[in-house]
Amino acid sequence: MISPVSTVKEIESAIERLPLQDKEAIRDWLDKIIEDQLEISDEFKAKVTRAKKEIAKGTYSRIRRPDAGE
């Protein structure tokens, strides 16, 4: 039986040797796989619904400012 730990270490080692472009392609691929497996929680759905209602009314609980972190 193959140990998952040794397999992960072998994969990590192989990825470290790849050129940046290949690493980015792997990252994009993993992001897609993970995103497909995520479930939207009821709490998140409620926040989205509340935000849509606030936007429709013209009221905003928060305003995001791109330069606020500077």
N, CA and C atoms as a LAMMPS dump frame, in Angstrom:
ITEM: TIMESTEP
0
ITEM: NUMBER OF ATOMS
210
ITEM: BOX BOUNDS ff ff ff
-5.0000000000000000e+02 5.0000000000000000e+02
-5.0000000000000000e+02 5.0000000000000000e+02
-5.0000000000000000e+02 5.0000000000000000e+02
ITEM: ATOMS id mol type element x y z
1 1 1 N 0.843 -1.186 0
2 1 2 C 0 0 0
3 1 3 C 0.888 1.25 0
4 2 1 N 0.522 2.231 -0.807
5 2 2 C 1.286 3.47 -0.898
6 2 3 C 0.854 4.41 0.223
7 3 1 N 1.834 4.96 0.905
8 3 2 C 1.56 5.903 1.983
9 3 3 C 1.171 7.257 1.396
10 4 1 N 0.022 7.823 1.83
11 4 2 C -0.382 9.132 1.32
12 4 3 C 0.648 10.217 1.62
13 5 1 N 1.322 10.107 2.761
14 5 2 C 2.312 11.11 3.132
15 5 3 C 3.481 11.086 2.164
16 6 1 N 3.998 9.904 1.864
17 6 2 C 5.121 9.839 0.94
18 6 3 C 4.694 10.267 -0.456
19 7 1 N 3.464 9.959 -0.842
20 7 2 C 2.964 10.362 -2.15
21 7 3 C 2.871 11.88 -2.237
22 8 1 N 2.348 12.515 -1.207
23 8 2 C 2.24 13.97 -1.197
24 8 3 C 3.631 14.597 -1.246
25 9 1 N 4.562 14.058 -0.491
26 9 2 C 5.925 14.59 -0.505
27 9 3 C 6.559 14.429 -1.884
28 10 1 N 6.3 13.313 -2.54
29 10 2 C 6.826 13.102 -3.89
30 10 3 C 6.219 14.106 -4.871
31 11 1 N 4.932 14.355 -4.724
32 11 2 C 4.258 15.326 -5.594
33 11 3 C 4.814 16.72 -5.338
34 12 1 N 4.951 17.084 -4.059
35 12 2 C 5.504 18.4 -3.718
36 12 3 C 6.904 18.565 -4.312
37 13 1 N 7.705 17.541 -4.182
38 13 2 C 9.071 17.591 -4.698
39 13 3 C 9.071 17.766 -6.215
40 14 1 N 8.193 17.044 -6.883
41 14 2 C 8.114 17.146 -8.342
42 14 3 C 7.631 18.53 -8.764
43 15 1 N 6.66 19.069 -8.05
44 15 2 C 6.132 20.39 -8.391
45 15 3 C 7.195 21.463 -8.203
46 16 1 N 7.995 21.342 -7.163
47 16 2 C 9.056 22.322 -6.912
48 16 3 C 10.037 22.411 -8.088
49 17 1 N 10.201 21.329 -8.802
50 17 2 C 11.151 21.311 -9.916
51 17 3 C 10.556 21.839 -11.223
52 18 1 N 9.266 22.074 -11.256
53 18 2 C 8.606 22.543 -12.475
54 18 3 C 8.848 24.026 -12.717
55 19 1 N 8.779 24.431 -13.984
56 19 2 C 8.854 25.863 -14.281
57 19 3 C 7.593 26.567 -13.775
58 20 1 N 7.711 27.864 -13.561
59 20 2 C 6.613 28.655 -13.005
60 20 3 C 5.318 28.493 -13.798
61 21 1 N 5.403 28.479 -15.086
62 21 2 C 4.203 28.353 -15.925
63 21 3 C 3.446 27.056 -15.619
64 22 1 N 4.168 25.967 -15.438
65 22 2 C 3.524 24.688 -15.105
66 22 3 C 2.929 24.722 -13.701
67 23 1 N 3.62 25.373 -12.774
68 23 2 C 3.09 25.504 -11.407
69 23 3 C 1.783 26.29 -11.425
70 24 1 N 1.741 27.349 -12.22
71 24 2 C 0.52 28.142 -12.329
72 24 3 C -0.619 27.321 -12.934
73 25 1 N -0.309 26.492 -13.908
74 25 2 C -1.326 25.64 -14.524
75 25 3 C -1.875 24.641 -13.51
76 26 1 N -1.003 24.1 -12.68
77 26 2 C -1.442 23.166 -11.63
78 26 3 C -2.317 23.89 -10.62
79 27 1 N -1.903 25.112 -10.236
80 27 2 C -2.698 25.894 -9.276
81 27 3 C -4.092 26.145 -9.832
82 28 1 N -4.183 26.548 -11.101
83 28 2 C -5.485 26.805 -11.713
84 28 3 C -6.341 25.544 -11.732
85 29 1 N -5.716 24.436 -12.053
86 29 2 C -6.423 23.149 -12.101
87 29 3 C -6.944 22.783 -10.711
88 30 1 N -6.108 22.93 -9.692
89 30 2 C -6.531 22.631 -8.321
90 30 3 C -7.646 23.564 -7.868
91 31 1 N -7.541 24.848 -8.206
92 31 2 C -8.592 25.8 -7.846
93 31 3 C -9.94 25.363 -8.415
94 32 1 N -9.941 24.913 -9.663
95 32 2 C -11.184 24.472 -10.294
96 32 3 C -11.749 23.23 -9.608
97 33 1 N -10.883 22.295 -9.292
98 33 2 C -11.328 21.07 -8.626
99 33 3 C -11.914 21.392 -7.253
100 34 1 N -11.211 22.214 -6.496
101 34 2 C -11.664 22.561 -5.148
102 34 3 C -12.967 23.348 -5.212
103 35 1 N -13.061 24.294 -6.135
104 35 2 C -14.272 25.098 -6.268
105 35 3 C -15.477 24.221 -6.581
106 36 1 N -15.286 23.234 -7.43
107 36 2 C -16.38 22.329 -7.785
108 36 3 C -16.86 21.518 -6.583
109 37 1 N -15.993 21.311 -5.602
110 37 2 C -16.352 20.491 -4.45
111 37 3 C -16.884 21.307 -3.269
112 38 1 N -16.77 22.62 -3.346
113 38 2 C -17.246 23.461 -2.254
114 38 3 C -18.763 23.523 -2.258
115 39 1 N -19.327 23.622 -1.087
116 39 2 C -20.764 23.78 -0.953
117 39 3 C -21.03 25.161 -0.372
118 40 1 N -22.067 25.786 -0.863
119 40 2 C -22.435 27.096 -0.353
120 40 3 C -23.289 26.887 0.89
121 41 1 N -22.851 27.485 1.99
122 41 2 C -23.565 27.317 3.248
123 41 3 C -24.836 28.169 3.27
124 42 1 N -25.755 27.798 4.131
125 42 2 C -26.981 28.577 4.288
126 42 3 C -26.655 29.984 4.786
127 43 1 N -25.632 30.085 5.633
128 43 2 C -25.222 31.393 6.146
129 43 3 C -24.755 32.296 4.998
130 44 1 N -23.954 31.748 4.092
131 44 2 C -23.478 32.533 2.955
132 44 3 C -24.643 32.934 2.055
133 45 1 N -25.566 32.011 1.806
134 45 2 C -26.733 32.32 0.979
135 45 3 C -27.533 33.462 1.599
136 46 1 N -27.694 33.441 2.931
137 46 2 C -28.436 34.495 3.625
138 46 3 C -27.734 35.843 3.473
139 47 1 N -26.403 35.839 3.555
140 47 2 C -25.648 37.087 3.39
141 47 3 C -25.82 37.645 1.987
142 48 1 N -25.801 36.784 0.994
143 48 2 C -25.982 37.224 -0.39
144 48 3 C -27.38 37.797 -0.58
145 49 1 N -28.382 37.126 -0.04
146 49 2 C -29.762 37.598 -0.143
147 49 3 C -29.917 38.956 0.528
148 50 1 N -29.335 39.086 1.734
149 50 2 C -29.407 40.359 2.46
150 50 3 C -28.708 41.475 1.674
151 51 1 N -27.563 41.174 1.112
152 51 2 C -26.826 42.179 0.341
153 51 3 C -27.613 42.613 -0.894
154 52 1 N -28.233 41.66 -1.563
155 52 2 C -29.035 42.006 -2.744
156 52 3 C -30.191 42.924 -2.367
157 53 1 N -30.834 42.655 -1.227
158 53 2 C -31.932 43.506 -0.773
159 53 3 C -31.423 44.904 -0.439
160 54 1 N -30.273 44.991 0.224
161 54 2 C -29.7 46.291 0.568
162 54 3 C -29.368 47.079 -0.697
163 55 1 N -28.8 46.422 -1.669
164 55 2 C -28.443 47.091 -2.925
165 55 3 C -29.7 47.584 -3.633
166 56 1 N -30.745 46.764 -3.646
167 56 2 C -31.995 47.156 -4.291
168 56 3 C -32.606 48.38 -3.608
169 57 1 N -32.462 48.483 -2.277
170 57 2 C -32.98 49.623 -1.518
171 57 3 C -32.059 50.839 -1.609
172 58 1 N -30.834 50.599 -2.028
173 58 2 C -29.87 51.692 -2.082
174 58 3 C -29.144 51.907 -0.765
175 59 1 N -29.267 50.957 0.14
176 59 2 C -28.555 51.045 1.413
177 59 3 C -27.432 50.019 1.421
178 60 1 N -26.33 50.426 1.959
179 60 2 C -25.169 49.546 1.974
180 60 3 C -24.602 49.506 3.385
181 61 1 N -24.435 48.314 3.911
182 61 2 C -23.889 48.193 5.268
183 61 3 C -22.386 48.435 5.283
184 62 1 N -21.734 48.176 4.185
185 62 2 C -20.293 48.401 4.077
186 62 3 C -19.965 48.906 2.69
187 63 1 N -18.996 49.762 2.634
188 63 2 C -18.5 50.218 1.343
189 63 3 C -17.055 49.787 1.247
190 64 1 N -16.75 49.076 0.217
191 64 2 C -15.394 48.576 0.025
192 64 3 C -14.574 49.617 -0.728
193 65 1 N -13.471 50.005 -0.152
194 65 2 C -12.61 50.989 -0.778
195 65 3 C -11.276 50.347 -1.1
196 66 1 N -10.932 50.242 -2.383
197 66 2 C -9.686 49.578 -2.783
198 66 3 C -8.448 50.197 -2.156
199 67 1 N -8.463 51.51 -1.897
200 67 2 C -7.279 52.162 -1.358
201 67 3 C -7.25 52.174 0.169
202 68 1 N -8.218 51.569 0.824
203 68 2 C -8.314 51.61 2.283
204 68 3 C -7.137 50.903 2.971
205 69 1 N -6.537 49.937 2.323
206 69 2 C -5.449 49.194 2.936
207 69 3 C -4.108 49.878 2.836
208 70 1 N -4.041 50.978 2.127
209 70 2 C -2.749 51.663 1.927
210 70 3 C -2.396 52.548 3.078
